Amino acid sequence: MIAADNKILTQTAMAEAARPLPAWTYSNAELQPLEYQRLILESWQIVCHVNQVKQPGDYATLDLLSDSIFVMRGDDGEVRAFQNVCRHRGARLLDGAGTCARRLVCPYHGWTYDNTGRLAAVPAEGTFPGIDRSRLGLRQVRHEVFMGFVFVRVVGDGPGVAEMWGDFARHLEPYGFERMEPLSKLWTAVWNADWKVAVDNNLENYHIPLGHPGYQRMLRNQLESEINPHGVARSVSVLRDRPSPNWVERMYQKLAPSVFDNLGKELRRTWQFYSMPPNLGVDVYPDSMDFFQVLPLGPGKCLVRSAIYGLPDERREMRILRYLNLRINRQVAAEDARLSTRVQAGLMSHGYEPGPLSDYEDALHQFHELVRARLPVTRLAAAPRPGTLVALDESLRAEARAEHGPRL
């Protein structure tokens, strides 16, 4: 049973569904390890584009809270994903992105692996009685290439990336994602907000009219989202006919419809915004696309990881459009960071209780339902007593499994 001071939300199921997560869930140090295990590690995470690992030995890394993964192309042309850990004493092998010249050497004791993950050499191998190198290759991580991007899932099972996107993938096909190249270095920033605050912000368009005046000036924004059965959400914005008073936005409105001969007339004026649970955003423009990935760093902090890609195109008009896009969306990112920081501060206020959700916040509602399903303790209106959260959550999970089956 649940202790009396761990009061459960008393609203009906319908009322609960219309409200966001309780405020305590955005700053609780005991909750975040469970979120990391059940929401981050068990979900698909984007690492890089296949064109960032074109040649044998090319690699890119993804650092999570306590796990690091790298993707590398082997001599056989295959792309693989591995735990970024030496099989000897656990040293981290690689950082960032780059190329290994046929061999990957651990910086601690020199254990050496080839670019397919096989353990190729061990210094002073004779001092390891009975060692079997064939059993000590790098541990592979499940991966999937979707629309040219390499995704990994550290643990768990469930639908693949392509299955999750389903019919939405057809909207991406005209852009040629598989042929795109990085237009910038990977961009990261630390926000003073819980990762769920940043995800919440990315999931809803209700804040656009006030929070992103540039988008409101230049675009007709769809405030509601389409959501598929796997929680992938889509919304569409179209360039306004009325010129923006801001010169950057106005120039983009003017140039975009005439430059993109690879796209139909409608797509030349369309910006598409997607989200994939639990922490990925994908933004698609006529000139380029980007991903926006939010990773937990600890209570009240998160890492935002982003990169921009586009088809090779050196035309002057395309360079101008991409520059204008960058100016516009840098401003939007700064606005989102400020808004998320303000929300985090407000959530910490004593006695704050979440208000109702708009129909425009339907994707946010879906995300919160995912959190509640994976972490039943987040249904509590008040934070559990210190030191009791893990046991309490396990008790609630057991009750849910008994009632609904083993999925939780």
C-alpha positions as CSV (number, residue, x, y, z in Angstrom):
1,M,0.0,0.0,0.0
2,I,1.0,3.6,-0.4
3,A,1.8,5.7,2.6
4,A,-0.8,8.4,3.4
5,D,1.6,11.3,2.8
6,N,2.2,9.9,-0.8
7,K,-1.1,11.2,-1.9
8,I,-2.3,10.0,-5.3
9,L,-3.9,12.5,-7.7
10,T,-7.6,12.3,-6.9
11,Q,-9.0,13.5,-10.2
12,T,-10.8,11.1,-12.5
13,A,-8.7,9.5,-15.2
14,M,-10.1,12.0,-17.7
15,A,-9.1,14.9,-15.5
16,E,-5.7,13.5,-14.9
17,A,-5.1,13.1,-18.7
18,A,-5.9,16.8,-19.2
19,R,-3.2,17.9,-16.8
20,P,0.6,17.8,-17.1
21,L,3.0,16.0,-14.8
22,P,3.1,17.2,-11.2
23,A,5.8,19.9,-10.5
24,W,7.9,17.7,-8.3
25,T,8.8,15.4,-11.2
26,Y,10.9,18.1,-12.8
27,S,13.4,18.5,-10.0
28,N,13.6,15.2,-8.1
29,A,17.1,13.7,-7.9
30,E,15.8,10.1,-7.1
31,L,13.5,10.1,-10.2
32,Q,16.0,10.9,-12.8
33,P,18.0,7.6,-12.7
34,L,14.7,5.8,-13.4
35,E,13.8,8.2,-16.2
36,Y,17.3,7.6,-17.7
37,Q,16.8,3.8,-17.5
38,R,13.2,3.5,-18.7
39,L,12.9,6.5,-21.1
40,I,16.3,7.2,-22.5
41,L,18.1,3.9,-22.6
42,E,15.0,2.0,-23.8
43,S,14.3,4.5,-26.7
44,W,15.9,5.2,-30.0
45,Q,18.6,7.9,-29.9
46,I,20.1,9.5,-32.9
47,V,23.9,9.4,-33.2
48,C,24.8,10.8,-36.7
49,H,24.1,10.7,-40.4
50,V,25.6,7.9,-42.5
51,N,27.5,10.4,-44.5
52,Q,29.4,11.4,-41.4
53,V,30.9,7.9,-41.4
54,K,31.5,7.4,-45.1
55,Q,34.9,5.6,-45.0
56,P,36.2,2.6,-43.1
57,G,37.3,3.7,-39.6
58,D,35.1,6.9,-39.6
59,Y,33.3,7.2,-36.3
60,A,30.9,9.4,-34.3
61,T,30.0,9.2,-30.6
62,L,26.9,9.8,-28.5
63,D,27.4,10.4,-24.8
64,L,24.5,9.8,-22.5
65,L,24.5,10.2,-18.7
66,S,26.5,7.1,-17.9
67,D,26.7,5.4,-21.3
68,S,28.7,6.2,-24.4
69,I,28.1,4.7,-27.8
70,F,30.0,5.0,-31.0
71,V,29.1,4.3,-34.6
72,M,31.8,3.1,-37.0
73,R,32.0,2.0,-40.6
74,G,34.0,-1.2,-41.1
75,D,36.3,-2.4,-43.9
76,D,33.4,-4.4,-45.1
77,G,31.3,-1.2,-45.6
78,E,28.9,-2.0,-42.8
79,V,28.0,0.6,-40.2
80,R,27.9,-0.8,-36.6
81,A,27.2,0.6,-33.2
82,F,29.3,-0.3,-30.1
83,Q,29.5,0.4,-26.4
84,N,32.4,3.0,-26.1
85,V,34.2,0.8,-23.6
86,C,37.3,-1.3,-23.7
87,R,36.6,-4.9,-22.7
88,H,39.7,-5.0,-20.5
89,R,39.2,-2.4,-17.7
90,G,36.4,-0.3,-19.0
91,A,38.3,2.7,-20.4
92,R,36.5,5.1,-22.7
93,L,37.8,4.5,-26.2
94,L,36.8,7.4,-28.4
95,D,35.7,11.0,-28.1
96,G,33.7,13.2,-30.5
97,A,34.0,12.2,-34.2
98,G,36.9,11.3,-36.5
99,T,38.7,8.5,-38.2
100,C,40.7,5.5,-36.9
101,A,43.4,4.3,-39.2
102,R,42.3,0.6,-39.4
103,R,42.9,0.0,-35.7
104,L,41.2,1.4,-32.6
105,V,43.7,1.4,-29.7
106,C,42.6,1.7,-26.0
107,P,44.5,4.7,-24.5
108,Y,44.9,2.8,-21.2
109,H,46.7,-0.5,-21.9
110,G,46.7,-0.6,-25.7
111,W,44.2,-3.4,-26.3
112,T,43.5,-3.0,-30.0
113,Y,40.3,-3.6,-32.0
114,D,39.7,-3.6,-35.7
115,N,36.9,-1.4,-37.3
116,T,34.4,-4.3,-37.1
117,G,34.8,-4.5,-33.3
118,R,37.0,-7.6,-33.2
119,L,39.8,-7.7,-30.6
120,A,42.9,-7.8,-32.8
121,A,45.8,-7.5,-30.3
122,V,46.6,-7.6,-26.6
123,P,49.9,-6.3,-25.3
124,A,51.7,-9.0,-23.3
125,E,49.0,-11.5,-24.3
126,G,51.0,-14.3,-22.7
127,T,50.3,-12.8,-19.2
128,F,46.6,-13.5,-19.6
129,P,46.3,-17.3,-19.2
130,G,43.6,-18.9,-21.3
131,I,42.5,-15.6,-22.9
132,D,40.2,-16.0,-25.9
133,R,40.3,-12.9,-28.1
134,S,37.3,-14.1,-30.1
135,R,35.1,-13.6,-27.0
136,L,36.4,-10.2,-26.2
137,G,35.3,-8.0,-29.1
138,L,33.5,-4.8,-28.5
139,R,29.9,-5.2,-27.4
140,Q,27.5,-4.2,-30.2
141,V,24.4,-2.0,-29.6
142,R,21.2,-2.4,-31.6
143,H,21.1,0.2,-34.3
144,E,18.9,1.2,-37.3
145,V,19.4,3.5,-40.2
146,F,16.3,5.5,-41.1
147,M,16.3,8.2,-43.8
148,G,20.1,8.3,-43.7
149,F,20.4,8.8,-39.9
150,V,21.9,6.2,-37.5
151,F,19.8,5.5,-34.4
152,V,20.7,3.3,-31.4
153,R,18.8,1.7,-28.6
154,V,21.0,0.7,-25.7
155,V,18.5,-1.7,-24.0
156,G,15.0,-3.0,-24.4
157,D,12.9,-3.9,-27.4
158,G,9.8,-2.6,-29.2
159,P,9.1,-1.1,-32.6
160,G,11.9,-0.1,-34.9
161,V,12.5,3.5,-36.0
162,A,10.8,3.1,-39.4
163,E,7.8,1.4,-37.8
164,M,7.5,4.3,-35.3
165,W,7.5,6.9,-38.1
166,G,5.1,4.8,-40.2
167,D,3.2,6.9,-42.9
168,F,4.9,10.1,-41.8
169,A,8.0,8.9,-43.6
170,R,6.3,9.6,-46.9
171,H,6.4,13.4,-46.1
172,L,10.2,13.2,-45.7
173,E,10.9,11.3,-49.0
174,P,10.9,14.4,-51.4
175,Y,13.8,15.9,-49.5
176,G,16.5,13.2,-50.1
177,F,17.6,12.9,-46.5
178,E,19.9,9.9,-47.4
179,R,22.0,12.2,-49.7
180,M,22.4,15.0,-47.2
181,E,25.6,16.2,-45.8
182,P,26.3,18.1,-42.5
183,L,26.1,21.9,-43.0
184,S,27.5,22.6,-39.5
185,K,29.4,21.1,-36.7
186,L,27.3,19.4,-34.0
187,W,25.9,22.1,-31.7
188,T,25.4,21.5,-28.0
189,A,24.2,23.8,-25.2
190,V,23.4,23.3,-21.5
191,W,20.0,24.6,-20.5
192,N,19.0,25.4,-16.9
193,A,15.9,23.3,-17.1
194,D,14.9,19.7,-16.6
195,W,15.1,17.6,-19.8
196,K,11.3,17.1,-19.7
197,V,10.7,20.9,-19.6
198,A,12.7,21.3,-22.8
199,V,10.9,18.4,-24.4
200,D,7.5,19.8,-23.3
201,N,8.4,23.1,-24.9
202,N,9.4,21.4,-28.2
203,L,6.2,19.3,-28.3
204,E,3.7,22.1,-28.4
205,N,2.9,25.0,-30.7
206,Y,0.6,26.8,-28.3
207,H,3.5,29.1,-27.3
208,I,4.5,30.1,-30.8
209,P,2.3,33.3,-31.2
210,L,3.8,34.9,-28.2
211,G,7.1,33.0,-27.6
212,H,8.4,33.1,-31.2
213,P,7.3,36.4,-32.8
214,G,9.5,35.7,-35.8
215,Y,7.7,32.5,-36.7
216,Q,4.4,34.3,-36.2
217,R,5.5,37.1,-38.6
218,M,6.7,34.9,-41.4
219,L,4.6,31.7,-41.1
220,R,1.0,30.5,-40.8
221,N,1.5,28.1,-38.0
222,Q,-0.5,24.9,-37.4
223,L,-1.0,25.0,-33.6
224,E,-2.4,21.5,-33.3
225,S,-0.4,18.3,-34.1
226,E,-1.1,15.1,-36.0
227,I,0.0,12.2,-33.8
228,N,0.5,8.6,-35.0
229,P,0.0,5.4,-32.9
230,H,3.6,5.4,-31.8
231,G,3.6,9.0,-30.5
232,V,5.5,10.6,-33.4
233,A,3.9,14.0,-34.0
234,R,3.8,16.3,-37.0
235,S,2.8,19.9,-37.5
236,V,3.1,22.2,-40.6
237,S,3.7,25.9,-41.1
238,V,3.5,27.7,-44.4
239,L,5.2,31.0,-45.4
240,R,2.8,33.9,-45.3
241,D,2.0,36.0,-48.4
242,R,2.3,39.1,-46.4
243,P,6.0,40.1,-46.1
244,S,7.5,40.2,-42.6
245,P,8.7,43.6,-41.3
246,N,11.9,41.8,-40.3
247,W,14.4,41.9,-43.2
248,V,15.8,38.4,-42.5
249,E,12.4,36.8,-42.5
250,R,11.2,38.9,-45.4
251,M,14.2,37.8,-47.6
252,Y,13.5,34.2,-46.8
253,Q,9.9,34.6,-47.7
254,K,10.9,36.2,-51.0
255,L,13.6,33.8,-52.1
256,A,12.3,30.4,-51.0
257,P,9.5,29.8,-53.5
258,S,11.8,30.3,-56.5
259,V,15.0,28.4,-55.5
260,F,14.0,24.8,-54.8
261,D,13.6,23.1,-58.2
262,N,13.8,19.7,-56.5
263,L,10.5,20.3,-54.6
264,G,7.0,20.9,-55.6
265,K,5.4,24.4,-55.4
266,E,3.7,23.7,-52.1
267,L,6.8,22.3,-50.3
268,R,8.9,25.3,-51.3
269,R,6.8,27.3,-48.9
270,T,6.4,24.7,-46.2
271,W,8.2,24.1,-42.9
272,Q,7.5,20.8,-41.2
273,F,8.1,20.0,-37.5
274,Y,8.2,16.5,-36.1
275,S,8.8,15.0,-32.7
276,M,9.7,11.4,-31.8
277,P,9.3,10.2,-28.2
278,P,10.8,10.7,-25.8
279,N,13.3,13.4,-26.7
280,L,13.9,14.0,-30.4
281,G,12.7,16.8,-32.6
282,V,13.2,16.9,-36.4
283,D,12.6,20.1,-38.3
284,V,12.3,20.1,-42.1
285,Y,12.7,23.2,-44.3
286,P,12.9,23.6,-48.1
287,D,16.7,24.4,-47.8
288,S,17.8,22.0,-45.0
289,M,16.7,20.0,-42.0
290,D,17.9,19.7,-38.4
291,F,17.5,17.4,-35.4
292,F,17.0,18.6,-31.9
293,Q,17.8,16.1,-29.1
294,V,17.3,16.7,-25.4
295,L,19.4,14.7,-22.9
296,P,19.2,14.7,-19.1
297,L,22.2,16.0,-17.2
298,G,20.7,16.0,-13.7
299,P,17.9,17.8,-11.8
300,G,17.3,21.2,-13.3
301,K,19.8,20.8,-16.2
302,C,19.8,19.2,-19.7
303,L,21.9,19.0,-22.7
304,V,20.5,20.1,-26.1
305,R,22.3,18.5,-29.0
306,S,21.6,19.6,-32.6
307,A,23.0,19.5,-36.1
308,I,21.9,20.9,-39.5
309,Y,22.0,18.9,-42.8
310,G,21.3,19.7,-46.5
311,L,21.8,18.4,-50.0
312,P,25.1,19.5,-51.6
313,D,24.3,22.8,-53.3
314,E,26.7,25.7,-53.8
315,R,24.4,28.1,-55.6
316,R,24.6,31.6,-54.2
317,E,20.8,31.7,-53.6
318,M,20.9,28.5,-51.6
319,R,23.8,29.8,-49.5
320,I,21.8,33.0,-48.8
321,L,18.7,31.0,-47.8
322,R,20.6,28.7,-45.5
323,Y,22.2,31.8,-43.8
324,L,18.8,33.4,-43.4
325,N,17.4,30.1,-41.9
326,L,20.3,29.9,-39.5
327,R,19.6,33.5,-38.3
328,I,15.9,32.8,-37.8
329,N,16.3,29.5,-36.0
330,R,19.2,30.6,-33.8
331,Q,16.8,33.3,-32.5
332,V,14.1,30.6,-31.9
333,A,16.5,28.4,-30.0
334,A,17.5,31.3,-27.8
335,E,13.8,32.0,-27.1
336,D,13.2,28.4,-26.3
337,A,16.1,28.3,-23.9
338,R,14.8,31.4,-22.1
339,L,11.2,30.1,-21.9
340,S,12.4,26.7,-20.6
341,T,14.5,28.4,-17.9
342,R,11.5,30.5,-16.8
343,V,9.3,27.4,-16.6
344,Q,11.8,25.5,-14.6
345,A,12.0,28.4,-12.1
346,G,8.3,28.6,-11.8
347,L,7.9,24.8,-11.3
348,M,10.1,25.1,-8.2
349,S,7.7,27.6,-6.5
350,H,6.2,26.3,-3.3
351,G,2.6,25.1,-3.7
352,Y,2.5,25.3,-7.5
353,E,0.0,22.9,-9.1
354,P,-0.1,22.3,-12.8
355,G,-3.0,23.8,-14.8
356,P,-5.0,22.2,-17.6
357,L,-3.7,21.4,-21.0
358,S,-5.0,22.9,-24.2
359,D,-5.9,20.8,-27.2
360,Y,-2.9,22.5,-28.9
361,E,-0.8,20.6,-26.3
362,D,-1.9,17.2,-27.3
363,A,1.6,15.9,-28.1
364,L,2.8,17.1,-24.7
365,H,-0.1,15.1,-23.2
366,Q,1.0,12.0,-25.1
367,F,4.5,12.4,-23.7
368,H,3.3,12.8,-20.2
369,E,1.2,9.6,-20.6
370,L,4.3,7.8,-21.7
371,V,6.2,9.0,-18.6
372,R,3.3,7.9,-16.3
373,A,3.2,4.5,-18.0
374,R,6.9,3.9,-17.7
375,L,7.2,5.5,-14.2
376,P,3.9,5.0,-12.3
377,V,5.3,7.0,-9.3
378,T,4.9,10.2,-11.4
379,R,1.1,9.8,-10.9
380,L,1.6,10.9,-7.3
381,A,0.6,14.5,-6.6
382,A,3.4,15.0,-4.1
383,A,6.9,13.7,-4.1
384,P,7.6,10.5,-2.1
385,R,9.5,10.8,1.1
386,P,13.3,10.9,0.5
387,G,14.7,7.4,0.0
388,T,11.4,5.8,-0.8
389,L,10.8,6.6,-4.5
390,V,12.4,3.6,-6.1
391,A,10.6,1.1,-3.9
392,L,7.3,2.9,-4.2
393,D,7.6,3.0,-8.0
394,E,8.4,-0.7,-8.1
395,S,5.3,-1.4,-6.0
396,L,3.1,0.6,-8.3
397,R,4.7,-1.1,-11.4
398,A,3.9,-4.5,-9.9
399,E,0.3,-3.4,-9.3
400,A,0.0,-2.2,-12.9
401,R,1.5,-5.4,-14.3
402,A,-1.0,-7.5,-12.2
403,E,-3.8,-5.4,-13.7
404,H,-2.7,-4.8,-17.3
405,G,0.0,-7.5,-18.0
406,P,3.8,-7.5,-18.3
407,R,4.3,-4.5,-20.7
408,L,5.3,-2.2,-17.8
